[in-house]
Protein backbone atom coordinates (compact mmCIF):
# COMPACT_ATOMS: atom_id res chain seq x y z
CA UNK A 1 0.00 0.00 0.00
CA UNK A 2 2.88 2.40 0.64
CA UNK A 3 5.01 1.44 -2.36
CA UNK A 4 4.81 2.92 -5.84
CA UNK A 5 2.78 0.58 -8.06
CA UNK A 6 4.50 -0.48 -11.29
CA UNK A 7 1.77 -2.03 -13.44
CA UNK A 8 2.69 -4.20 -16.45
CA UNK A 9 1.99 -3.00 -20.00
CA UNK A 10 -0.63 -5.59 -20.97
CA UNK A 11 -2.05 -5.50 -24.54
CA UNK A 12 -4.49 -7.61 -26.51
CA UNK A 13 -1.69 -7.90 -29.09
CA UNK A 14 1.66 -6.09 -29.55
CA UNK A 15 1.01 -2.41 -30.17
CA UNK A 16 -2.74 -2.92 -29.80
CA UNK A 17 -5.28 -1.69 -27.27
CA UNK A 18 -4.52 -2.33 -23.59
CA UNK A 19 -6.16 -4.98 -21.45
CA UNK A 20 -8.08 -3.01 -18.79
CA UNK A 21 -7.34 -3.79 -15.14
CA UNK A 22 -10.09 -4.86 -12.76
CA UNK A 23 -10.01 -1.44 -11.06
CA UNK A 24 -7.32 1.21 -10.62
CA UNK A 25 -3.56 0.73 -11.05
CA UNK A 26 -2.17 3.44 -8.76
CA UNK A 27 -3.23 3.43 -5.11
CA UNK A 28 -0.08 4.43 -3.21
CA UNK A 29 -1.50 5.43 0.16
CA UNK A 30 0.94 8.22 1.00
CA UNK A 31 0.31 9.93 -2.34
CA UNK A 32 -3.45 9.72 -1.87
CA UNK A 33 -3.31 11.01 1.70
CA UNK A 34 -0.74 13.77 1.22
CA UNK A 35 1.92 12.09 3.35
CA UNK A 36 5.63 11.92 2.45
CA UNK A 37 6.79 8.30 2.64
CA UNK A 38 10.46 7.28 2.39
CA UNK A 39 11.33 3.69 1.56
CA UNK A 40 14.07 2.30 3.81
CA UNK A 41 15.91 -0.65 2.23
CA UNK A 42 18.42 -1.22 5.03
CA UNK A 43 17.70 -2.49 8.57
CA UNK A 44 17.26 0.34 11.07
CA UNK A 45 19.17 0.14 14.35
CA UNK A 46 17.49 2.23 17.04
CA UNK A 47 16.09 2.03 20.55
CA UNK A 48 12.36 1.67 19.86
CA UNK A 49 9.27 1.34 22.04
CA UNK A 50 6.15 -0.48 20.90
CA UNK A 51 3.13 1.83 20.97
CA UNK A 52 -0.15 0.18 21.91
CA UNK A 53 -2.23 3.14 20.73
CA UNK A 54 -1.55 6.10 18.46
CA UNK A 55 -3.25 9.42 19.03
CA UNK A 56 -3.03 12.50 16.81
CA UNK A 57 -0.66 15.19 17.99
CA UNK A 58 -2.54 17.94 19.80
CA UNK A 59 -1.25 21.47 20.19
CA UNK A 60 -2.98 23.48 22.91
CA UNK A 61 -4.69 26.68 21.84
CA UNK A 62 -2.36 29.62 22.56
CA UNK A 63 -3.27 32.38 24.98
CA UNK A 64 -5.76 34.87 23.54
CA UNK A 65 -3.79 37.08 21.12
CA UNK A 66 -3.99 40.85 20.81
CA UNK A 67 -5.24 40.60 17.21
CA UNK A 68 -6.39 37.17 16.00
CA UNK A 69 -5.92 33.43 15.55
CA UNK A 70 -4.35 31.80 12.50
CA UNK A 71 -4.31 28.25 11.18
CA UNK A 72 -2.52 26.91 8.10
CA UNK A 73 -4.01 26.35 4.62
CA UNK A 74 -2.17 23.04 4.29
CA UNK A 75 -4.49 21.13 6.65
CA UNK A 76 -7.86 19.80 5.49
CA UNK A 77 -9.03 20.31 9.07
CA UNK A 78 -9.01 24.04 8.35
CA UNK A 79 -12.11 23.62 6.18
CA UNK A 80 -13.95 21.86 9.00
CA UNK A 81 -13.01 24.73 11.30
CA UNK A 82 -14.14 27.30 8.73
CA UNK A 83 -17.51 25.57 8.28
CA UNK A 84 -18.13 25.48 12.04
CA UNK A 85 -17.04 29.10 12.48
CA UNK A 86 -19.40 30.16 9.70
CA UNK A 87 -22.26 28.21 11.28
CA UNK A 88 -21.64 30.17 14.50
CA UNK A 89 -21.72 33.50 12.64
CA UNK A 90 -18.02 34.23 13.20
CA UNK A 91 -16.24 36.13 10.39
CA UNK A 92 -13.52 34.11 8.64
CA UNK A 93 -10.73 35.61 6.54
CA UNK A 94 -7.84 34.33 4.46
CA UNK A 95 -4.56 36.11 3.80
CA UNK A 96 -3.88 36.69 0.10
CA UNK A 97 -0.12 36.74 0.59
CA UNK A 98 2.71 35.46 2.75
CA UNK A 99 3.40 37.18 6.08
CA UNK A 100 5.40 36.75 9.29
CA UNK A 101 4.20 36.92 12.87
CA UNK A 102 5.93 36.01 16.13
CA UNK A 103 8.92 34.60 14.18
CA UNK A 104 6.60 32.27 12.27
CA UNK A 105 6.05 32.46 8.51
CA UNK A 106 2.48 32.07 7.27
CA UNK A 107 1.69 30.91 3.73
CA UNK A 108 -0.81 32.48 1.33
CA UNK A 109 -4.30 31.30 2.22
CA UNK A 110 -3.68 31.26 5.97
CA UNK A 111 -7.00 31.37 7.83
CA UNK A 112 -7.52 34.34 10.16
CA UNK A 113 -10.19 34.56 12.87
CA UNK A 114 -10.99 37.17 15.56
CA UNK A 115 -10.30 36.12 19.19
CA UNK A 116 -13.91 35.77 20.32
CA UNK A 117 -15.16 33.32 22.96
CA UNK A 118 -17.13 31.24 20.43
CA UNK A 119 -14.17 31.20 18.04
CA UNK A 120 -11.89 29.89 20.78
CA UNK A 121 -14.38 27.19 21.71
CA UNK A 122 -14.69 25.98 18.10
CA UNK A 123 -10.96 26.13 17.36
CA UNK A 124 -10.15 24.25 20.56
CA UNK A 125 -12.71 21.59 19.64
CA UNK A 126 -11.39 21.13 16.09
CA UNK A 127 -7.79 21.07 17.33
CA UNK A 128 -8.74 18.37 19.84
CA UNK A 129 -10.48 16.27 17.17
CA UNK A 130 -8.00 16.66 14.32
CA UNK A 131 -4.69 17.98 15.60
CA UNK A 132 -5.13 21.30 13.76
CA UNK A 133 -2.38 23.71 14.84
CA UNK A 134 -3.75 27.14 15.78
CA UNK A 135 -1.32 30.00 16.40
CA UNK A 136 -1.58 33.53 17.78
CA UNK A 137 -1.09 36.68 15.70
CA UNK A 138 -0.62 39.78 17.86
CA UNK A 139 -0.40 42.39 15.09
CA UNK A 140 -2.43 42.66 11.90
CA UNK A 141 -0.36 41.55 8.89
CA UNK A 142 0.15 44.05 6.09
CA UNK A 143 -1.42 41.89 3.42
CA UNK A 144 -4.64 41.94 1.47
CA UNK A 145 -7.10 39.13 1.98
CA UNK A 146 -10.53 37.64 1.38
CA UNK A 147 -13.54 37.53 3.65
CA UNK A 148 -15.63 34.39 3.32
CA UNK A 149 -19.30 34.76 2.57
CA UNK A 150 -21.42 33.95 5.63
CA UNK A 151 -22.62 31.33 5.15
CA UNK A 152 -21.17 29.83 1.98
CA UNK A 153 -24.20 27.96 0.60
CA UNK A 154 -23.29 25.01 -1.60
CA UNK A 155 -25.52 23.23 -4.09
CA UNK A 156 -24.56 19.71 -5.16
CA UNK A 157 -25.99 18.77 -8.56
CA UNK A 158 -26.49 15.09 -7.90
CA UNK A 159 -28.25 13.72 -10.95
CA UNK A 160 -29.97 10.35 -10.42
CA UNK A 161 -27.75 7.27 -10.19
CA UNK A 162 -24.57 9.34 -10.04
CA UNK A 163 -21.98 7.60 -7.88
CA UNK A 164 -19.45 10.50 -7.78
CA UNK A 165 -22.30 12.69 -6.53
CA UNK A 166 -22.96 10.26 -3.70
CA UNK A 167 -19.33 10.30 -2.65
CA UNK A 168 -19.35 14.11 -2.85
CA UNK A 169 -22.41 14.31 -0.60
CA UNK A 170 -20.66 12.16 1.99
CA UNK A 171 -17.56 14.38 1.76
CA UNK A 172 -19.58 17.55 2.31
CA UNK A 173 -21.26 15.95 5.31
CA UNK A 174 -17.92 14.99 6.88
CA UNK A 175 -16.63 18.55 6.59
CA UNK A 176 -19.99 20.02 7.67
CA UNK A 177 -20.42 22.28 4.65
CA UNK A 178 -23.69 24.19 4.37
CA UNK A 179 -24.98 22.19 1.40
CA UNK A 180 -28.09 20.81 -0.27
CA UNK A 181 -28.81 18.71 -3.35
CA UNK A 182 -29.87 20.92 -6.25
CA UNK A 183 -33.46 20.17 -7.24
CA UNK A 184 -35.42 20.98 -10.37
CA UNK A 185 -37.80 22.80 -7.99
CA UNK A 186 -35.02 25.30 -7.24
CA UNK A 187 -35.33 26.59 -10.80
CA UNK A 188 -38.87 27.77 -10.15
CA UNK A 189 -37.40 30.53 -7.97
CA UNK A 190 -34.21 32.58 -7.82
CA UNK A 191 -31.10 30.39 -7.70
CA UNK A 192 -29.14 33.19 -6.03
CA UNK A 193 -31.52 33.03 -3.07
CA UNK A 194 -30.45 29.43 -2.43
CA UNK A 195 -26.87 28.91 -3.61
CA UNK A 196 -23.56 30.75 -3.75
CA UNK A 197 -21.76 27.73 -5.23
CA UNK A 198 -22.97 24.83 -7.38
CA UNK A 199 -20.78 21.74 -7.81
CA UNK A 200 -21.13 19.44 -10.82
CA UNK A 201 -19.64 16.00 -10.01
CA UNK A 202 -18.20 13.82 -12.75
CA UNK A 203 -20.98 12.21 -14.76
CA UNK A 204 -23.07 15.39 -14.93
CA UNK A 205 -23.74 16.24 -18.58
CA UNK A 206 -25.75 18.88 -20.45
CA UNK A 207 -28.28 16.21 -21.44
CA UNK A 208 -28.76 15.01 -17.87
CA UNK A 209 -29.17 18.58 -16.63
CA UNK A 210 -31.73 19.53 -19.28
CA UNK A 211 -33.66 16.26 -19.54
CA UNK A 212 -33.05 14.57 -16.19
CA UNK A 213 -35.58 11.94 -15.22
CA UNK A 214 -38.86 11.91 -17.10
CA UNK A 215 -41.96 12.94 -15.09
CA UNK A 216 -43.89 10.41 -17.18
CA UNK A 217 -41.86 7.53 -15.79
CA UNK A 218 -40.96 8.74 -12.28
CA UNK A 219 -43.35 9.93 -9.59
CA UNK A 220 -43.11 13.11 -7.49
CA UNK A 221 -40.61 11.57 -5.08
CA UNK A 222 -38.06 11.86 -7.92
CA UNK A 223 -38.94 15.43 -8.79
CA UNK A 224 -35.60 16.70 -7.52
CA UNK A 225 -33.97 14.79 -10.41
CA UNK A 226 -36.32 15.98 -13.16
CA UNK A 227 -34.71 17.94 -15.98
CA UNK A 228 -34.66 21.74 -15.87
CA UNK A 229 -35.16 22.18 -19.62
CA UNK A 230 -33.58 24.73 -21.91
CA UNK A 231 -34.96 27.54 -19.74
CA UNK A 232 -33.22 26.09 -16.68
CA UNK A 233 -29.98 25.68 -18.63
CA UNK A 234 -30.08 29.39 -19.54
CA UNK A 235 -30.99 30.29 -15.96
CA UNK A 236 -27.92 28.45 -14.68
CA UNK A 237 -25.76 30.53 -17.01
CA UNK A 238 -27.35 33.78 -15.82
CA UNK A 239 -26.80 32.68 -12.21
CA UNK A 240 -23.05 32.70 -12.92
CA UNK A 241 -22.76 35.67 -15.27
CA UNK A 242 -25.28 38.04 -13.67
CA UNK A 243 -25.84 36.85 -10.09
CA UNK A 244 -22.17 36.17 -9.38
CA UNK A 245 -22.49 32.44 -8.71
CA UNK A 246 -19.55 30.04 -8.61
CA UNK A 247 -19.77 26.90 -10.76
CA UNK A 248 -17.31 24.05 -10.10
CA UNK A 249 -17.08 21.10 -12.49
CA UNK A 250 -15.10 17.90 -11.93
CA UNK A 251 -14.07 15.15 -14.35
CA UNK A 252 -16.42 14.63 -17.27
CA UNK A 253 -18.70 17.44 -16.00
CA UNK A 254 -16.14 19.93 -17.34
CA UNK A 255 -17.64 19.40 -20.79
CA UNK A 256 -21.02 20.63 -19.53
CA UNK A 257 -19.51 23.70 -17.84
CA UNK A 258 -17.46 24.47 -20.94
CA UNK A 259 -20.54 24.40 -23.14
CA UNK A 260 -22.74 26.29 -20.68
CA UNK A 261 -20.35 29.23 -20.23
CA UNK A 262 -18.33 29.10 -23.48
CA UNK A 263 -15.15 28.60 -21.46
CA UNK A 264 -11.94 29.14 -23.48
CA UNK A 265 -10.51 25.63 -23.10
CA UNK A 266 -10.53 22.55 -25.30
CA UNK A 267 -9.77 18.87 -24.57
CA UNK A 268 -6.49 17.49 -25.87
CA UNK A 269 -6.64 13.74 -25.22
CA UNK A 270 -7.74 11.19 -27.84
CA UNK A 271 -11.45 10.55 -27.52
CA UNK A 272 -12.60 7.22 -26.13
CA UNK A 273 -15.29 5.42 -28.10
CA UNK A 274 -15.97 3.12 -31.02
CA UNK A 275 -13.51 3.17 -33.93
CA UNK A 276 -14.72 5.02 -37.00
CA UNK A 277 -15.62 1.78 -38.81
CA UNK A 278 -18.46 1.25 -36.30
CA UNK A 279 -19.74 4.80 -36.44
CA UNK A 280 -21.43 4.91 -39.86
CA UNK A 281 -24.95 3.67 -39.20
CA UNK A 282 -26.25 4.86 -42.54
CA UNK A 283 -24.52 2.10 -44.48
CA UNK A 284 -21.61 2.32 -46.93
CA UNK A 285 -21.05 5.51 -48.91
CA UNK A 286 -20.04 5.36 -52.58
CA UNK A 287 -16.97 7.42 -53.48
CA UNK A 288 -15.04 7.62 -56.72
CA UNK A 289 -11.47 6.47 -57.27
CA UNK A 290 -10.49 10.10 -57.75
CA UNK A 291 -11.96 10.99 -54.36
CA UNK A 292 -9.98 8.17 -52.74
CA UNK A 293 -6.76 9.46 -54.31
CA UNK A 294 -7.50 13.02 -53.19
CA UNK A 295 -8.14 11.93 -49.60
CA UNK A 296 -4.93 9.90 -49.51
CA UNK A 297 -2.91 12.86 -50.81
CA UNK A 298 -4.43 15.07 -48.12
CA UNK A 299 -3.64 12.54 -45.41
CA UNK A 300 0.00 12.12 -46.41
CA UNK A 301 0.76 15.77 -47.09
CA UNK A 302 2.26 16.16 -43.59
CA UNK A 303 3.16 14.02 -40.60
CA UNK A 304 0.77 16.04 -38.44
CA UNK A 305 -2.16 15.35 -40.78
CA UNK A 306 -1.27 11.65 -40.92
CA UNK A 307 -1.09 11.51 -37.12
CA UNK A 308 -4.47 13.25 -36.82
CA UNK A 309 -6.09 10.84 -39.27
CA UNK A 310 -4.66 7.78 -37.56
CA UNK A 311 -5.95 8.97 -34.20
CA UNK A 312 -9.44 9.86 -35.38
CA UNK A 313 -10.22 7.24 -38.04
CA UNK A 314 -7.93 4.22 -37.75
CA UNK A 315 -6.35 3.61 -34.36
CA UNK A 316 -8.27 2.61 -31.23
CA UNK A 317 -7.82 5.72 -29.02
CA UNK A 318 -6.89 3.57 -26.02
CA UNK A 319 -3.83 2.36 -27.95
CA UNK A 320 -2.62 5.97 -27.88
CA UNK A 321 -3.72 7.14 -24.44
CA UNK A 322 -4.88 5.04 -21.51
CA UNK A 323 -4.95 5.95 -17.83
CA UNK A 324 -7.15 3.49 -15.90
CA UNK A 325 -6.74 4.99 -12.42
CA UNK A 326 -3.22 6.36 -12.18
CA UNK A 327 -1.40 8.79 -9.91
CA UNK A 328 0.19 11.34 -12.23
CA UNK A 329 2.74 14.05 -11.59
CA UNK A 330 1.25 17.52 -11.16
CA UNK A 331 2.46 21.09 -10.64
CA UNK A 332 0.43 23.60 -8.60
CA UNK A 333 0.29 27.33 -8.04
CA UNK A 334 -0.14 27.64 -4.25
CA UNK A 335 -0.38 31.44 -4.57
CA UNK A 336 -3.68 31.17 -6.43
CA UNK A 337 -6.70 31.02 -4.06
CA UNK A 338 -7.80 27.67 -5.52
CA UNK A 339 -4.30 26.31 -4.90
CA UNK A 340 -3.87 27.60 -1.34
CA UNK A 341 -2.13 25.07 0.88
CA UNK A 342 -0.97 22.81 -1.95
CA UNK A 343 2.71 21.96 -2.40
CA UNK A 344 4.27 23.03 -5.68
CA UNK A 345 4.27 19.39 -6.83
CA UNK A 346 2.14 16.44 -5.76
CA UNK A 347 0.51 13.52 -7.64
CA UNK A 348 -3.08 13.82 -8.85
CA UNK A 349 -5.45 10.91 -9.46
CA UNK A 350 -6.52 10.40 -13.08
CA UNK A 351 -9.01 7.79 -14.31
CA UNK A 352 -10.28 8.05 -17.88
CA UNK A 353 -10.38 11.82 -17.45
CA UNK A 354 -9.35 14.71 -19.71
CA UNK A 355 -6.67 17.39 -19.94
CA UNK A 356 -7.08 20.80 -21.53
CA UNK A 357 -5.35 23.61 -23.33
CA UNK A 358 -6.35 27.25 -23.03
CA UNK A 359 -7.75 29.15 -26.00
CA UNK A 360 -7.78 32.91 -26.59
CA UNK A 361 -10.72 34.22 -24.59
CA UNK A 362 -10.52 37.95 -24.04
CA UNK A 363 -13.97 38.13 -22.42
CA UNK A 364 -13.24 35.32 -19.94
CA UNK A 365 -9.90 35.61 -18.10
CA UNK A 366 -8.46 32.21 -17.18
CA UNK A 367 -5.67 31.10 -14.84
CA UNK A 368 -4.14 27.64 -14.65
CA UNK A 369 -4.01 26.42 -11.05
CA UNK A 370 -2.50 23.01 -11.79
CA UNK A 371 -0.91 21.42 -14.82
CA UNK A 372 1.00 18.34 -15.94
CA UNK A 373 4.78 18.94 -16.04
CA UNK A 374 7.13 19.03 -18.99
CA UNK A 375 8.24 15.46 -18.37
CA UNK A 376 8.74 12.33 -20.44
CA UNK A 377 7.41 10.16 -17.61
CA UNK A 378 4.17 11.40 -16.03
CA UNK A 379 3.58 8.39 -13.79
CA UNK A 380 3.98 8.72 -10.04
CA UNK A 381 2.29 5.34 -9.47
CA UNK A 382 0.32 2.99 -11.71
CA UNK A 383 0.03 2.60 -15.49
CA UNK A 384 -0.20 5.17 -18.27
CA UNK A 385 0.03 5.04 -22.05
CA UNK A 386 0.61 8.30 -23.89
CA UNK A 387 2.62 10.51 -21.52
CA UNK A 388 3.31 12.95 -24.37
CA UNK A 389 -0.35 13.95 -24.65
CA UNK A 390 -0.30 15.38 -21.12
CA UNK A 391 2.92 17.37 -21.29
CA UNK A 392 2.31 20.93 -20.00
CA UNK A 393 -1.47 20.57 -20.35
CA UNK A 394 -3.89 22.14 -17.88
CA UNK A 395 -5.86 20.28 -15.24
CA UNK A 396 -7.42 22.81 -12.84
CA UNK A 397 -8.38 26.16 -14.38
CA UNK A 398 -10.13 29.15 -12.78
CA UNK A 399 -12.22 31.57 -14.86
CA UNK A 400 -13.86 34.95 -14.34
CA UNK A 401 -17.25 34.76 -16.06
CA UNK A 402 -19.19 38.00 -15.94
CA UNK A 403 -19.84 38.74 -12.26
CA UNK A 404 -19.21 35.12 -11.30
CA UNK A 405 -16.53 32.48 -11.42
CA UNK A 406 -16.05 28.97 -12.74
CA UNK A 407 -13.45 26.35 -11.83
CA UNK A 408 -12.87 23.27 -13.97
CA UNK A 409 -10.99 20.23 -12.66
CA UNK A 410 -10.22 17.81 -15.48
CA UNK A 411 -9.25 14.96 -13.19
CA UNK A 412 -11.40 13.66 -10.33
CA UNK A 413 -9.53 15.30 -7.48
CA UNK A 414 -11.98 13.80 -4.95
CA UNK A 415 -12.26 10.32 -6.49
CA UNK A 416 -14.24 8.05 -4.12
CA UNK A 417 -13.19 10.52 -1.37
CA UNK A 418 -9.86 8.66 -1.19
CA UNK A 419 -7.68 11.45 -2.62
CA UNK A 420 -7.34 13.51 0.54
CA UNK A 421 -4.18 15.18 -0.75
CA UNK A 422 -6.19 17.11 -3.35
CA UNK A 423 -9.42 17.83 -1.44
CA UNK A 424 -8.07 21.34 -0.86
CA UNK A 425 -8.53 22.25 -4.52
CA UNK A 426 -12.27 21.59 -4.30
CA UNK A 427 -12.76 23.20 -0.89
CA UNK A 428 -10.67 26.25 -1.82
CA UNK A 429 -12.79 26.75 -4.94
CA UNK A 430 -15.98 26.48 -2.87
CA UNK A 431 -14.98 28.96 -0.18
CA UNK A 432 -13.11 31.42 -2.39
CA UNK A 433 -15.63 31.80 -5.22
CA UNK A 434 -18.25 33.85 -3.31
CA UNK A 435 -15.72 35.49 -0.95
CA UNK A 436 -15.02 39.23 -1.04
CA UNK A 437 -11.56 40.77 -1.46
CA UNK A 438 -10.47 43.07 1.37
CA UNK A 439 -7.64 45.56 1.71
CA UNK A 440 -4.96 45.24 4.38
CA UNK A 441 -6.74 47.95 6.36
CA UNK A 442 -10.06 46.10 6.15
CA UNK A 443 -8.40 42.82 7.09
CA UNK A 444 -6.90 44.49 10.16
CA UNK A 445 -10.37 45.02 11.62
CA UNK A 446 -11.33 41.30 11.48
CA UNK A 447 -14.96 42.42 11.48
Secondary structure, DSSP 4 states (H G I P E B T S, - for coil): --SPPB----BSSTTS-B---SS-S---HHHHHT-------S---------S-------PPPSPPSSEEEE-TT-THHHHHHHHHHHTT--EEEESS-EEETTEEE-TT-EEEE--HHHHHHHHHHHHHH---EEEE-S--S--EEE--SS--EEEE--TT-HHHHHHHHHHHHTT--EEE--GGGGGS-GGGT-SEEEE-TT--HHHHHTBB-TTTS-GGGGGGB--HHHHHHHHHHHHHTT--EEEEEGGGHHHHHHHHT-SEEE-SPPPS--GGGT-TT------HHHHHHHHHHHTT-HHHHHHHIIIIIS-HHHH-B-EEEEE--EE-TTSGGGTT--SB--EEEES---EEE---TTS-EEEEEE--S-S--EEEB--B-GGGTTT-EEEEEEEETTEEEEEESS-TTGGGT-GGGHHHHHHHHHHHT-EEE-HHHHHH--
